[in-house]
Amino acid sequence: MRTLFFNLLVILSLVPMVVHATTKTLETYVQQLVEHPEVLEILSRSNSNAELASAEMGLPDPVIILGVDNLPVNDPSFDKYLPSSKVYGFKQAFPNYSLRKAMSSKKSQLSKQEKLMASYIKSKLEYMLVSTLIKLDKVEKQQKIAKVQLSNYKELESYFKGRLESGSGVYWRFSQVDVERSLVEQKINNLIAEQDEIEGELIRLVGEVPKVKVYEIVSTEWSSVDDMYPVSIAQEKVAVKGYDVEAANAAYGFNYGVQALYKERESGQNFDGEDWFSIQATVSIPLWSKWNQAPKKRAALAQQNESEQRLEKVKRIYLKEMKTLQSKRDAALKNVHILHSKNLALKDMISAAERTYESGETSLDAVLESQISRLSIQSQLEEERFKHMSLLAKINSYIRK
């Protein structure tokens, strides 16, 4: 009795957990991809460059100067010679502001580029998640179809075995069925292995095998190749190279510096020990720019031109890619319609064959073979549906949200 009471308490304690358990949706898993290591890696790099952009504008640390000046070696003292002194001072460099500003802008642009790249990686991961879920559904359905086919082949084999025992010459057909059945068995084994691989990919993406289905994918509209992630990223790279050119131009500017010294002296027998103070300003002159700044500027301009040409290449590549994907998507959709019509036609054919079999006008093998043919069409239909939806998801992954 006490055991029963204890078990009842355990069950009641679990009820709130069941009630409050939240069912994960596809959108939940998509949002989860924001925390994927591939996305966080690039965002960390973006944050790093954002910090470096701020650091580029900072001044170098000042230098503190402590020492002695003109102190005799044999008799170290500050009251024997007039120039002997204790020295206190500081030195501060002011690097080229325009150059620092250009380098800071470059780091900010890199940070922006990497944020865009992180969005693209998330979009690709979303495509991989959706496509993999569709593929899992396809494989599970194809397994069920193949198992029904296997059942039909076994029934067909029993039918031909009975015909053989009654003396009918159908041995060749019996052997043919055995071969076809073994092919279906191999297909089932391959589908099981494929399912294991798919589930492993889902674990890599979201840490588990989601129990969700993808029923529909809405096509994302796009009007220009500039709407695509790879092209936008290439444009950001051109902007980065633009700041390299800006930095190369700024390198012709001046670097400044200031230094101040305070010399503490002591009075001697023949001189007054009044303290001294000195201050100096420095400025760099691009005297050797022909061999320093000028080649660097030409290199920056060449790299900028290279990035612009790469941008044009990327535009052409992805314009072709999108047209190819759209053509394959449309072909897959047409195949879906064809196979769907074929499936319905075979359904009517099987119904007619079953009626003629029941009336004794045809044999059982005609009915079973028609059913097997329809199942093959259904398996192909699942394959084409997967292709169509997967291609839709891939096209969407390229387009900036």
C-alpha positions as CSV (number, residue, x, y, z in Angstrom):
1,M,0.0,0.0,0.0
2,R,2.8,2.4,0.9
3,T,4.6,1.5,-2.3
4,L,1.5,2.3,-4.3
5,F,1.1,5.6,-2.5
6,F,4.8,6.5,-3.3
7,N,4.4,5.6,-7.0
8,L,1.3,7.8,-7.2
9,L,3.3,10.7,-5.7
10,V,6.0,10.3,-8.3
11,I,3.5,10.2,-11.1
12,L,1.8,13.4,-9.8
13,S,5.1,15.2,-9.5
14,L,5.9,14.5,-13.1
15,V,2.5,15.9,-14.3
16,P,3.6,19.6,-14.2
17,M,6.7,18.7,-16.2
18,V,4.6,17.1,-19.0
19,V,2.1,20.0,-18.9
20,H,4.8,22.7,-19.2
21,A,6.9,20.9,-21.7
22,T,7.3,23.0,-24.8
23,T,7.1,21.4,-28.3
24,K,9.9,22.6,-30.5
25,T,8.9,23.9,-33.9
26,L,10.9,24.4,-37.1
27,E,11.2,28.1,-36.3
28,T,12.7,27.2,-32.9
29,Y,15.4,25.1,-34.5
30,V,16.1,27.9,-37.1
31,Q,16.5,30.4,-34.3
32,Q,18.8,27.9,-32.5
33,L,21.2,28.2,-35.5
34,V,22.2,31.7,-34.3
35,E,24.2,29.9,-31.6
36,H,25.9,27.5,-34.0
37,P,29.7,27.5,-33.6
38,E,30.2,28.4,-37.3
39,V,28.2,31.6,-36.8
40,L,29.6,32.5,-33.4
41,E,33.2,32.0,-34.7
42,I,32.6,34.7,-37.4
43,L,30.8,37.0,-35.0
44,S,33.7,36.8,-32.6
45,R,36.0,37.9,-35.4
46,S,33.6,40.8,-36.2
47,N,33.7,41.9,-32.6
48,S,37.4,41.7,-32.6
49,N,37.7,44.0,-35.6
50,A,35.2,46.4,-34.1
51,E,37.5,46.7,-31.0
52,L,40.6,47.0,-33.2
53,A,38.8,49.9,-35.1
54,S,38.6,51.7,-31.8
55,A,42.2,50.9,-30.9
56,E,43.5,52.3,-34.1
57,M,42.5,55.8,-33.1
58,G,44.3,55.6,-29.8
59,L,47.7,57.2,-29.2
60,P,50.8,55.2,-28.3
61,D,51.8,55.2,-24.6
62,P,53.9,58.2,-23.5
63,V,57.5,57.6,-22.6
64,I,58.8,58.7,-19.2
65,I,62.4,59.8,-19.1
66,L,64.5,59.5,-15.9
67,G,68.3,59.9,-15.8
68,V,71.4,62.0,-15.2
69,D,73.2,64.3,-17.7
70,N,76.9,65.2,-18.0
71,L,77.8,63.4,-14.8
72,P,81.6,62.9,-14.4
73,V,82.7,59.3,-14.2
74,N,85.7,59.5,-11.8
75,D,84.0,61.7,-9.3
76,P,80.2,61.5,-9.7
77,S,78.6,64.6,-8.3
78,F,76.2,67.4,-9.4
79,D,78.1,70.4,-8.0
80,K,81.5,70.0,-9.7
81,Y,80.6,70.8,-13.3
82,L,78.0,73.3,-14.6
83,P,76.1,71.1,-17.0
84,S,75.6,68.1,-14.6
85,S,72.0,67.6,-13.8
86,K,69.2,65.1,-12.9
87,V,66.9,64.7,-15.8
88,Y,63.1,64.2,-15.7
89,G,60.9,64.2,-18.8
90,F,58.4,62.6,-21.1
91,K,58.0,62.0,-24.8
92,Q,54.7,61.6,-26.7
93,A,54.2,60.5,-30.3
94,F,51.3,61.6,-32.4
95,P,51.1,59.2,-35.4
96,N,49.6,60.3,-38.6
97,Y,45.9,61.0,-37.8
98,S,44.6,60.4,-41.4
99,L,46.4,57.1,-41.5
100,R,45.0,56.0,-38.2
101,K,41.5,57.1,-39.3
102,A,41.8,55.1,-42.6
103,M,43.0,52.0,-40.7
104,S,40.2,52.4,-38.2
105,S,37.7,52.6,-41.0
106,K,39.1,49.5,-42.6
107,K,38.7,47.5,-39.3
108,S,35.1,48.8,-39.0
109,Q,34.4,47.7,-42.6
110,L,35.9,44.3,-41.9
111,S,33.6,44.0,-38.9
112,K,30.6,44.9,-41.0
113,Q,31.7,42.4,-43.7
114,E,32.1,39.6,-41.1
115,K,28.6,40.3,-39.7
116,L,27.2,40.0,-43.2
117,M,29.2,36.7,-43.6
118,A,27.8,35.4,-40.3
119,S,24.3,36.1,-41.6
120,Y,25.2,34.2,-44.8
121,I,26.5,31.3,-42.8
122,K,23.3,31.2,-40.8
123,S,21.3,31.3,-44.0
124,K,23.3,28.4,-45.4
125,L,22.9,26.4,-42.1
126,E,19.1,27.1,-42.3
127,Y,19.1,25.7,-45.8
128,M,21.1,22.6,-44.7
129,L,18.6,22.1,-41.8
130,V,15.5,22.4,-43.9
131,S,17.0,20.3,-46.8
132,T,18.1,17.6,-44.3
133,L,14.7,17.4,-42.7
134,I,13.0,17.1,-46.1
135,K,15.5,14.4,-47.0
136,L,14.8,12.5,-43.7
137,D,11.1,12.6,-44.5
138,K,11.8,11.4,-48.0
139,V,14.0,8.5,-46.8
140,E,11.5,7.4,-44.2
141,K,8.7,7.4,-46.8
142,Q,10.8,5.5,-49.3
143,Q,11.6,2.9,-46.7
144,K,7.9,2.3,-46.1
145,I,7.2,2.1,-49.8
146,A,10.1,-0.4,-50.3
147,K,8.8,-2.5,-47.4
148,V,5.3,-2.7,-49.1
149,Q,7.1,-3.6,-52.4
150,L,9.0,-6.3,-50.6
151,S,5.7,-7.7,-49.2
152,N,4.2,-7.6,-52.7
153,Y,7.2,-9.5,-54.1
154,K,6.9,-12.1,-51.4
155,E,3.2,-12.5,-52.3
156,L,4.1,-12.7,-56.0
157,E,6.8,-15.3,-55.2
158,S,4.3,-17.4,-53.3
159,Y,1.9,-17.1,-56.2
160,F,4.5,-18.3,-58.7
161,K,5.6,-21.1,-56.4
162,G,2.0,-22.3,-56.3
163,R,1.9,-22.1,-60.1
164,L,5.2,-24.2,-60.3
165,E,3.8,-26.8,-58.0
166,S,0.7,-27.1,-60.3
167,G,2.9,-27.7,-63.3
168,S,2.9,-24.3,-64.9
169,G,6.1,-23.3,-66.7
170,V,6.8,-20.1,-64.9
171,Y,10.2,-20.9,-63.5
172,W,11.9,-18.0,-65.4
173,R,9.4,-15.6,-63.8
174,F,10.0,-17.0,-60.4
175,S,13.8,-16.4,-60.7
176,Q,13.1,-12.9,-62.1
177,V,11.0,-12.0,-59.0
178,D,13.7,-13.3,-56.7
179,V,16.3,-10.9,-58.4
180,E,13.9,-7.9,-58.2
181,R,13.1,-8.6,-54.6
182,S,16.8,-8.7,-53.7
183,L,17.2,-5.3,-55.3
184,V,14.5,-3.9,-53.1
185,E,16.2,-5.5,-50.0
186,Q,19.4,-3.8,-51.0
187,K,17.6,-0.5,-51.4
188,I,16.1,-0.8,-47.9
189,N,19.6,-1.4,-46.5
190,N,20.9,1.7,-48.3
191,L,18.0,3.8,-47.1
192,I,18.7,2.8,-43.5
193,A,22.3,3.8,-43.9
194,E,21.3,7.1,-45.5
195,Q,18.9,7.8,-42.6
196,D,21.7,7.2,-40.1
197,E,23.9,9.7,-42.0
198,I,21.0,12.3,-42.2
199,E,20.4,12.0,-38.5
200,G,24.1,12.5,-37.8
201,E,24.0,15.7,-39.9
202,L,20.9,17.0,-37.9
203,I,22.8,16.4,-34.7
204,R,25.7,18.4,-36.0
205,L,23.4,21.2,-36.9
206,V,21.0,21.5,-33.9
207,G,22.3,18.9,-31.4
208,E,19.4,16.4,-31.9
209,V,17.1,14.9,-34.5
210,P,14.1,17.2,-34.7
211,K,10.6,15.7,-34.8
212,V,9.3,18.3,-37.2
213,K,8.2,18.2,-40.8
214,V,8.7,20.8,-43.5
215,Y,5.4,21.0,-45.5
216,E,6.0,24.1,-47.5
217,I,8.8,26.5,-48.5
218,V,7.9,30.0,-49.6
219,S,10.1,31.3,-52.4
220,T,12.0,34.5,-51.5
221,E,11.7,37.2,-54.1
222,W,14.9,38.8,-55.6
223,S,15.2,41.4,-58.4
224,S,19.0,41.7,-58.9
225,V,22.2,39.7,-58.4
226,D,23.2,42.4,-55.9
227,D,20.5,41.0,-53.6
228,M,22.6,37.8,-53.1
229,Y,24.9,37.2,-50.1
230,P,28.0,36.2,-52.0
231,V,27.8,39.4,-54.2
232,S,27.2,41.6,-51.1
233,I,30.2,40.1,-49.4
234,A,32.3,40.7,-52.5
235,Q,31.1,44.3,-52.5
236,E,32.2,44.7,-48.8
237,K,35.6,43.3,-49.7
238,V,35.9,46.0,-52.4
239,A,35.1,48.6,-49.8
240,V,37.8,47.2,-47.5
241,K,40.4,47.5,-50.3
242,G,39.2,51.1,-50.8
243,Y,40.3,51.9,-47.3
244,D,43.7,50.3,-48.0
245,V,44.0,52.9,-50.9
246,E,42.9,55.6,-48.5
247,A,45.6,54.5,-46.0
248,A,48.2,54.4,-48.7
249,N,47.4,58.1,-49.6
250,A,47.4,59.1,-45.9
251,A,50.8,57.5,-45.5
252,Y,52.3,60.6,-47.2
253,G,51.1,62.7,-44.2
254,F,53.1,63.7,-41.2
255,N,53.9,61.9,-37.9
256,Y,54.3,64.3,-35.0
257,G,55.9,64.1,-31.6
258,V,56.7,66.2,-28.5
259,Q,59.4,65.8,-25.9
260,A,59.9,67.8,-22.7
261,L,62.9,67.6,-20.3
262,Y,63.4,69.2,-16.8
263,K,67.0,69.3,-15.6
264,E,67.5,69.7,-11.9
265,R,70.9,71.2,-11.1
266,E,73.0,72.0,-8.0
267,S,75.1,75.1,-7.4
268,G,78.8,74.7,-7.5
269,Q,81.7,76.8,-6.2
270,N,82.0,78.8,-9.4
271,F,78.4,78.6,-10.9
272,D,74.8,79.0,-10.1
273,G,72.7,75.8,-9.9
274,E,69.5,77.1,-11.4
275,D,67.3,74.3,-13.0
276,W,67.0,74.1,-16.8
277,F,64.0,73.2,-18.9
278,S,63.8,72.1,-22.6
279,I,61.0,71.1,-25.0
280,Q,61.2,69.8,-28.6
281,A,58.7,69.0,-31.3
282,T,59.3,66.5,-34.1
283,V,57.7,66.0,-37.5
284,S,58.4,63.3,-40.1
285,I,59.0,64.2,-43.7
286,P,58.1,61.7,-46.5
287,L,61.5,62.2,-48.0
288,W,61.8,58.6,-49.3
289,S,58.3,58.2,-50.5
290,K,59.5,57.2,-54.0
291,W,60.8,54.0,-52.5
292,N,58.3,53.6,-49.6
293,Q,54.8,55.2,-49.9
294,A,54.6,55.2,-53.7
295,P,55.1,51.4,-54.2
296,K,52.6,50.7,-51.4
297,K,50.0,53.0,-53.0
298,R,50.4,51.3,-56.4
299,A,50.1,47.9,-54.7
300,A,46.9,49.1,-52.9
301,L,45.4,50.3,-56.1
302,A,46.2,47.0,-57.8
303,Q,44.6,45.1,-55.0
304,Q,41.5,47.3,-55.2
305,N,41.3,46.6,-58.9
306,E,41.7,42.9,-58.2
307,S,38.8,43.0,-55.8
308,E,36.6,44.9,-58.3
309,Q,37.3,42.3,-60.9
310,R,36.6,39.5,-58.4
311,L,33.2,41.2,-57.7
312,E,32.3,41.1,-61.4
313,K,33.4,37.4,-61.5
314,V,31.2,36.6,-58.5
315,K,28.2,38.4,-60.0
316,R,28.5,36.3,-63.2
317,I,29.1,33.1,-61.3
318,Y,26.0,33.5,-59.1
319,L,23.8,34.8,-61.8
320,K,24.6,31.6,-63.7
321,E,24.1,29.6,-60.4
322,M,20.7,31.1,-59.8
323,K,19.5,30.5,-63.3
324,T,20.7,26.9,-63.1
325,L,19.0,26.3,-59.8
326,Q,15.8,27.9,-61.0
327,S,15.8,25.7,-64.1
328,K,16.4,22.5,-62.0
329,R,13.7,23.6,-59.5
330,D,11.2,24.1,-62.4
331,A,12.2,20.7,-63.9
332,A,11.7,19.0,-60.6
333,L,8.3,20.6,-60.2
334,K,7.3,19.4,-63.7
335,N,8.5,15.9,-62.8
336,V,6.4,16.0,-59.6
337,H,3.3,16.8,-61.7
338,I,4.1,14.1,-64.2
339,L,4.7,11.4,-61.5
340,H,1.6,12.5,-59.6
341,S,-0.5,12.0,-62.7
342,K,1.1,8.7,-63.4
343,N,0.5,7.6,-59.8
344,L,-3.2,8.4,-60.1
345,A,-3.4,6.6,-63.5
346,L,-1.8,3.5,-62.0
347,K,-4.3,3.7,-59.1
348,D,-7.2,3.5,-61.5
349,M,-5.4,0.8,-63.5
350,I,-4.9,-1.3,-60.3
351,S,-8.6,-0.9,-59.3
352,A,-9.6,-2.1,-62.8
353,A,-7.1,-5.1,-62.5
354,E,-8.5,-6.0,-59.1
355,R,-12.0,-6.0,-60.5
356,T,-11.0,-8.3,-63.4
357,Y,-9.1,-10.5,-61.1
358,E,-12.1,-10.9,-58.8
359,S,-14.2,-11.8,-61.8
360,G,-11.6,-14.4,-62.8
361,E,-10.7,-12.6,-66.1
362,T,-7.0,-12.0,-65.1
363,S,-4.3,-13.5,-62.9
364,L,-3.1,-12.3,-59.5
365,D,0.4,-11.5,-60.9
366,A,-1.0,-8.7,-63.1
367,V,-2.5,-7.0,-60.0
368,L,0.7,-7.4,-57.9
369,E,3.0,-6.2,-60.6
370,S,0.8,-3.1,-61.1
371,Q,1.0,-2.4,-57.4
372,I,4.8,-2.7,-57.5
373,S,5.0,-0.4,-60.4
374,R,2.8,2.2,-58.6
375,L,5.0,2.0,-55.5
376,S,8.1,2.6,-57.7
377,I,6.4,5.7,-59.1
378,Q,5.6,6.9,-55.6
379,S,9.2,6.4,-54.5
380,Q,10.3,8.5,-57.5
381,L,7.7,11.1,-56.7
382,E,9.2,11.5,-53.2
383,E,12.6,11.9,-54.7
384,E,11.4,14.7,-57.0
385,R,9.5,16.4,-54.2
386,F,12.7,16.4,-52.2
387,K,14.6,17.9,-55.1
388,H,12.1,20.6,-55.7
389,M,11.8,21.7,-52.1
390,S,15.6,21.4,-51.5
391,L,16.3,23.6,-54.5
392,L,13.8,26.2,-53.3
393,A,15.6,26.3,-49.9
394,K,19.0,26.6,-51.6
395,I,17.9,29.5,-53.8
396,N,16.4,31.2,-50.7
397,S,19.7,30.7,-48.8
398,Y,21.6,33.0,-51.3
399,I,19.2,35.9,-51.0
400,R,19.7,38.5,-48.3
401,K,16.9,38.7,-45.8
